[in-house]
Amino acid sequence: MCSIENKINSELLKSSKSDEEKKDEISGAGLHNIPIVSKEDIIKALKDVGVTPGSIVLIHSSLKSFGYVEGGALTVINAAKETVTERGTVVFPTLVQKDFANAYKNWDKEKSPSDVGFITETFRLLPDSVRSDQATHSVAAWGSRAVELTGEHSSYGPRMGIFGDYCFSYSSPWQKMYMYGARIVFIGVSMIYNTFKHFAEYCLMEHYCNSIKDQRKKCQAMSEISRHNVPGVWPFHNAEKTQAALDELGLISYAKCGNSIFTSIKADDYVDNVLRIFKDNPHKWFSREMISWLENYVPDIK
């Protein structure tokens, strides 16, 4: 076992048991219905949902959703790397959420842990992973575009919003993944956990604010938008409803691996289509408070 695997096992896994010992425990406990998943199984599922050599793939994940994975989190990570090859790029969100109110005060790019799953934290600690420098919505990446995607996360092009003005800025990994048509893969989690839904919300609010031509009115409208630690209006929406709408358009692909369901859509397909349906009928998607803000400030909202 290489040194980095030893480091991860000591810092994260806190276990000295081998794969064979863990399999024996599963068998001894009578849990014969728990599937044992290999790296090859995961590679096949990734290919089945559209991940190809050279892809940029953003992965939201749950390790326990599989059942039992031979080799644990590193196997999932290595399967993703082998599927995209060195020509591609693997990205995991490394969001900080547990102490969200103090996220900007306590942020440390090297030390702040990822709060969105065991696989993401394992990936963050690998020596060939590169993390973006942003307090609430950072990502870690590996591969041909890793440095490009993660660099200058907060450098330019702010978008005002509930998590801060630079998490989904024009220089952010989220903007770059959208422009490059990255493939989003959800492993054992639903699209409720889709960080791109917030990117879309930011883009939507930017669109609405830019439609207000009177500067005084625009300033007043912006003062009522939710900001980090400041309450206000925000276009939160039902992610299950958007997933159903995108399913009807045939944009989502699915595969099964062990007990885990893989769900996938391209980032640009997701963003472009949800923005379209939001703009077409905002009353169907948003709270009464949000609709009232639109009616007060945005032209042509009925």
HUCORPE-V252945 format. One record per residue. N is the residue number from 1. RES is the residue in one letter. OMEGA is omega in radians with two decimals (NA if undefined). Layout:
((N RES OMEGA) (N RES OMEGA))
//
This chain:
((1 M -3.07) (2 C -3.02) (3 S -3.13) (4 I 3.08) (5 E 3.08) (6 N 3.13) (7 K -3.12) (8 I 3.13) (9 N -3.12) (10 S -3.07) (11 E -3.01) (12 L -3.01) (13 L -3.14) (14 K -3.08) (15 S 3.10) (16 S -3.08) (17 K 3.11) (18 S 3.07) (19 D -3.10) (20 E 3.10) (21 E 3.13) (22 K 3.08) (23 K 3.13) (24 D 3.12) (25 E 3.11) (26 I -3.13) (27 S -3.11) (28 G 3.14) (29 A -3.14) (30 G -3.09) (31 L -3.04) (32 H -3.13) (33 N 3.10) (34 I -3.12) (35 P 3.04) (36 I -2.99) (37 V 3.13) (38 S 3.07) (39 K -3.13) (40 E 3.09) (41 D -3.12) (42 I 3.10) (43 I 3.14) (44 K -3.14) (45 A 3.10) (46 L 3.10) (47 K -3.11) (48 D 3.12) (49 V 2.97) (50 G 3.09) (51 V -3.06) (52 T 3.03) (53 P -3.11) (54 G -3.13) (55 S 2.79) (56 I -3.10) (57 V 3.05) (58 L -3.01) (59 I 2.92) (60 H -2.88) (61 S 2.98) (62 S -3.11) (63 L -3.06) (64 K -3.12) (65 S -3.09) (66 F -2.87) (67 G 3.06) (68 Y 3.14) (69 V 3.07) (70 E -3.12) (71 G 3.03) (72 G -3.02) (73 A -3.13) (74 L 3.10) (75 T 3.11) (76 V -3.14) (77 I -3.12) (78 N 3.08) (79 A 3.12) (80 A 3.14) (81 K -3.13) (82 E -3.13) (83 T -3.13) (84 V -3.06) (85 T -3.12) (86 E 3.07) (87 R -3.09) (88 G -3.10) (89 T 3.07) (90 V -3.11) (91 V 2.98) (92 F 3.00) (93 P 3.07) (94 T -3.01) (95 L 3.03) (96 V -3.02) (97 Q -2.97) (98 K 3.07) (99 D -2.97) (100 F -3.10) (101 A -3.11) (102 N -3.03) (103 A -3.09) (104 Y 3.14) (105 K -3.02) (106 N -3.03) (107 W 3.01) (108 D -3.05) (109 K -3.07) (110 E -2.97) (111 K -3.11) (112 S -3.08) (113 P 2.99) (114 S -3.11) (115 D -3.01) (116 V 2.98) (117 G -3.08) (118 F -3.13) (119 I -3.11) (120 T 3.13) (121 E 3.06) (122 T -3.14) (123 F -3.13) (124 R -3.06) (125 L -3.13) (126 L -3.05) (127 P 3.13) (128 D 3.03) (129 S 3.11) (130 V -3.09) (131 R 3.07) (132 S -3.02) (133 D 3.13) (134 Q -2.87) (135 A -3.00) (136 T -2.99) (137 H 3.08) (138 S 2.98) (139 V 2.95) (140 A -3.05) (141 A 3.05) (142 W 3.02) (143 G -2.95) (144 S -3.12) (145 R -3.05) (146 A -3.11) (147 V 3.13) (148 E -3.08) (149 L -3.02) (150 T -3.07) (151 G 3.04) (152 E -3.08) (153 H -3.04) (154 S -2.95) (155 S -3.06) (156 Y 3.05) (157 G -3.12) (158 P 2.94) (159 R -3.09) (160 M 3.10) (161 G -2.93) (162 I -3.11) (163 F -3.04) (164 G -2.96) (165 D -3.06) (166 Y -3.14) (167 C 3.12) (168 F -3.12) (169 S 3.12) (170 Y 3.10) (171 S -3.04) (172 S 3.02) (173 P -3.11) (174 W 3.07) (175 Q -3.11) (176 K 3.11) (177 M 3.07) (178 Y -3.10) (179 M -3.11) (180 Y 3.12) (181 G 3.11) (182 A 3.07) (183 R 3.08) (184 I 3.08) (185 V 3.08) (186 F -3.11) (187 I 3.08) (188 G 3.05) (189 V -3.12) (190 S 3.13) (191 M 2.94) (192 I -3.10) (193 Y -3.09) (194 N -3.14) (195 T 3.12) (196 F 3.07) (197 K 3.11) (198 H 3.02) (199 F 3.13) (200 A 3.11) (201 E 3.10) (202 Y 3.13) (203 C -3.14) (204 L 3.14) (205 M 3.05) (206 E 3.11) (207 H -3.12) (208 Y -3.13) (209 C -3.14) (210 N 3.12) (211 S -3.13) (212 I -3.03) (213 K 3.12) (214 D -3.03) (215 Q 3.11) (216 R 3.12) (217 K 3.13) (218 K 3.12) (219 C 3.11) (220 Q 3.12) (221 A -3.12) (222 M 3.13) (223 S -3.11) (224 E 3.13) (225 I 3.12) (226 S 3.07) (227 R 3.14) (228 H -3.12) (229 N 3.10) (230 V -3.11) (231 P 3.11) (232 G -3.13) (233 V 3.11) (234 W -3.06) (235 P 3.01) (236 F -3.10) (237 H -3.11) (238 N -3.09) (239 A 3.09) (240 E 3.09) (241 K 3.12) (242 T 3.11) (243 Q 3.11) (244 A 3.13) (245 A 3.12) (246 L 3.06) (247 D 3.13) (248 E 3.11) (249 L 3.11) (250 G -3.05) (251 L -3.06) (252 I 3.06) (253 S -3.06) (254 Y 3.00) (255 A 3.10) (256 K 3.12) (257 C -2.98) (258 G 3.06) (259 N -3.03) (260 S 3.01) (261 I 3.03) (262 F 3.10) (263 T -3.04) (264 S 3.05) (265 I 3.06) (266 K -3.08) (267 A -3.13) (268 D 3.06) (269 D 3.13) (270 Y -3.02) (271 V -3.08) (272 D -3.07) (273 N 3.11) (274 V 3.07) (275 L 3.12) (276 R -3.09) (277 I 3.07) (278 F -3.11) (279 K -3.13) (280 D -3.06) (281 N -3.10) (282 P -3.12) (283 H -3.14) (284 K -2.92) (285 W -2.90) (286 F -3.12) (287 S 3.10) (288 R 3.12) (289 E 3.14) (290 M 3.13) (291 I 3.11) (292 S 3.09) (293 W 3.12) (294 L -3.12) (295 E -3.13) (296 N -2.92) (297 Y -2.95) (298 V 3.12) (299 P 3.00) (300 D 3.03) (301 I -3.10) (302 K NA))
//
